[in-house]
Amino acid sequence: MKKISPNEIIDLLGGTAKTAAVCGSAWSTVSDWRHMKDIPSWKLVLLAYPLEKQTGGVVGRKQLFPKTWPQIWPELEKK
């Protein structure tokens, strides 16, 4: 699976302002993520499901958290 960049995640969610609204952050914080090329993992957890829904499952929670998704979303083990 291809690793998805923070910029791609933000763009797929509709841009900086929409991403900020989804995870309860200021748009300036999300803008910083673009420049730092990193989204804090605890915020990425909040973005994972909306991103999966927005992309029709093309980018999913299992892809974003390949090692830890069973601990975060145990209900996905049945899928």
C-alpha positions as CSV (number, residue, x, y, z in Angstrom):
1,M,0.0,0.0,0.0
2,K,1.2,3.5,-0.9
3,K,1.7,5.8,2.1
4,I,-0.5,8.9,1.8
5,S,1.0,12.2,2.6
6,P,-0.5,14.8,5.0
7,N,-1.0,17.1,2.0
8,E,-3.0,14.4,0.2
9,I,-5.1,13.7,3.3
10,I,-5.9,17.4,3.7
11,D,-6.7,17.8,0.0
12,L,-8.9,14.7,0.0
13,L,-10.9,16.1,2.9
14,G,-11.6,19.3,1.0
15,G,-8.7,21.5,2.1
16,T,-7.4,23.2,5.1
17,A,-10.6,24.8,6.5
18,K,-12.7,21.6,6.1
19,T,-10.0,19.4,7.6
20,A,-9.8,21.8,10.6
21,A,-13.5,21.6,11.1
22,V,-13.5,17.8,11.0
23,C,-10.9,17.4,13.7
24,G,-11.6,20.5,15.8
25,S,-8.4,22.3,15.0
26,A,-7.7,25.8,13.9
27,W,-7.1,26.2,10.1
28,S,-3.6,27.6,10.9
29,T,-2.8,24.4,12.7
30,V,-3.8,22.3,9.7
31,S,-1.7,24.7,7.5
32,D,1.3,24.0,9.8
33,W,0.7,20.2,9.2
34,R,1.1,20.9,5.5
35,H,4.4,22.7,6.0
36,M,5.7,20.2,8.6
37,K,4.5,17.3,6.4
38,D,3.1,15.6,9.5
39,I,-0.3,15.2,11.2
40,P,-0.2,14.3,14.9
41,S,-1.4,10.7,15.2
42,W,-4.1,11.6,17.7
43,K,-5.6,14.0,15.1
44,L,-5.1,11.5,12.3
45,V,-7.3,9.1,14.3
46,L,-10.1,11.7,14.2
47,L,-9.6,12.2,10.4
48,A,-9.3,8.5,9.5
49,Y,-13.0,7.7,9.3
50,P,-14.1,10.9,7.5
51,L,-11.3,10.3,5.0
52,E,-12.3,6.7,4.5
53,K,-15.9,7.8,3.9
54,Q,-14.9,10.7,1.6
55,T,-12.8,8.4,-0.6
56,G,-15.2,5.5,-0.7
57,G,-12.7,3.3,1.1
58,V,-9.9,4.0,-1.3
59,V,-7.9,5.5,1.7
60,G,-8.9,3.6,4.8
61,R,-8.2,3.3,8.5
62,K,-6.2,0.1,8.0
63,Q,-4.0,1.9,5.5
64,L,-3.4,4.9,7.7
65,F,-2.7,2.7,10.8
66,P,-1.3,-0.6,9.4
67,K,0.0,-1.8,12.8
68,T,-2.4,-0.3,15.3
69,W,-5.8,-0.3,13.6
70,P,-7.0,-3.4,15.6
71,Q,-6.5,-1.6,18.9
72,I,-8.2,1.6,17.7
73,W,-11.1,0.1,15.7
74,P,-11.5,-3.5,16.8
75,E,-14.8,-3.7,14.9
76,L,-12.9,-3.6,11.6
77,E,-11.5,-7.1,12.3
78,K,-14.9,-8.5,11.2
79,K,-14.6,-6.7,7.9
